[in-house]
Amino acid sequence: MVAFLFSAIYLVPILSFVFIVTLLKAIEKIVHKRRYGAVMFWCGMFFALDMWTISVSASLSSLN
């Protein structure tokens, strides 16, 4: 249980940020090399925040 809580709090935001940045890099290569670095950053941050919120909520609800 401690390992799940650790990964939910610390690893999920990092992994979700890496996932969305990789996804947007792939889309960037497909769409004729248009630059959108700021969009990539903000999408990564909000996706990481969403995944962190979901994982922490799920881990806290499983404690009860």
Summary of the structure (lengths in Angstrom):
residues: 64
radius of gyration: 14.6
end to end distance: 12.6
largest distance: 50.2
contacts: 160
relative contact order: 0.20
helix: 84%
strand: 0%
